[in-house]
Amino acid sequence: MNNEKEIKLFQKMADLTLPKCKECRIPLSCCDKMYCTIAKDYANDKGIKLEETGNEKLPFMGENGCIVPPWLRPLCTLHNCSINNLGLDMKDQKFNDRYFELRQEIELLYA
């Protein structure tokens, strides 16, 4: 599945989570080559070939961040350290509400 609704929801989630990733003690530190490989495989399964940027450490990291569209890197898009570690962001209830609202909409696409 890669319909317009899926693409829009993942973009909204990426727009929500990226600022939080940039606020980390070590910004964007959860990015790892392993997740690039997972995104590449996921895209390949959908018949999409991703072009690497030449970055040796993170193959899809460009000058302005990851070049893979959010819907082709769902693990990365949905990741947030606070959610992953504690189940919520202890300091931002508005973020929590929006995160779980979007996540539920995404999950319903695959139900």
Backbone hydrogen bonds, N-H to C=O, Kabsch-Sander energy under -0.5 kcal/mol:
donor,donor_aa,acceptor,acceptor_aa,energy
7,I,3,N,-2.3
8,K,4,E,-2.4
9,L,5,K,-2.6
10,F,6,E,-2.4
11,Q,7,I,-1.8
12,K,8,K,-2.4
13,M,9,L,-2.3
14,A,10,F,-2.5
15,D,11,Q,-2.5
16,L,12,K,-1.5
17,T,13,M,-2.8
18,L,14,A,-2.5
20,K,16,L,-0.5
21,C,17,T,-2.2
22,K,18,L,-2.0
23,E,19,P,-0.7
23,E,20,K,-0.9
24,C,20,K,-0.5
24,C,21,C,-0.8
28,L,21,C,-1.7
29,S,26,I,-1.6
31,C,28,L,-1.3
35,Y,32,D,-1.1
36,C,32,D,-1.2
37,T,33,K,-2.1
38,I,34,M,-2.0
39,A,35,Y,-2.3
40,K,36,C,-2.5
41,D,37,T,-2.5
42,Y,38,I,-2.5
43,A,39,A,-2.7
44,N,40,K,-2.6
45,D,41,D,-2.3
46,K,42,Y,-0.9
46,K,43,A,-0.8
47,G,44,N,-1.9
48,I,43,A,-2.9
50,L,48,I,-0.6
52,E,50,L,-0.5
53,T,59,P,-3.3
54,G,59,P,-0.5
56,E,54,G,-0.5
61,M,58,L,-2.3
62,G,60,F,-0.6
62,G,65,G,-2.9
65,G,62,G,-1.3
67,I,60,F,-2.7
72,L,69,P,-2.2
73,R,70,P,-1.2
77,T,73,R,-2.7
78,L,74,P,-2.5
79,H,75,L,-0.8
84,N,80,N,-3.0
85,N,81,C,-3.0
86,L,82,S,-2.9
87,G,82,S,-1.0
87,G,83,I,-1.0
88,L,82,S,-1.0
90,M,88,L,-0.8
92,D,89,D,-1.2
96,N,92,D,-2.1
97,D,93,Q,-2.8
98,R,94,K,-2.2
99,Y,95,F,-3.2
100,F,96,N,-2.6
101,E,97,D,-1.7
102,L,98,R,-2.6
103,R,99,Y,-2.8
104,Q,100,F,-1.9
105,E,101,E,-1.9
106,I,102,L,-2.5
107,E,103,R,-2.8
108,L,104,Q,-2.3
109,L,105,E,-0.9
109,L,106,I,-0.8
110,Y,106,I,-0.6
110,Y,107,E,-1.1
111,A,108,L,-0.7
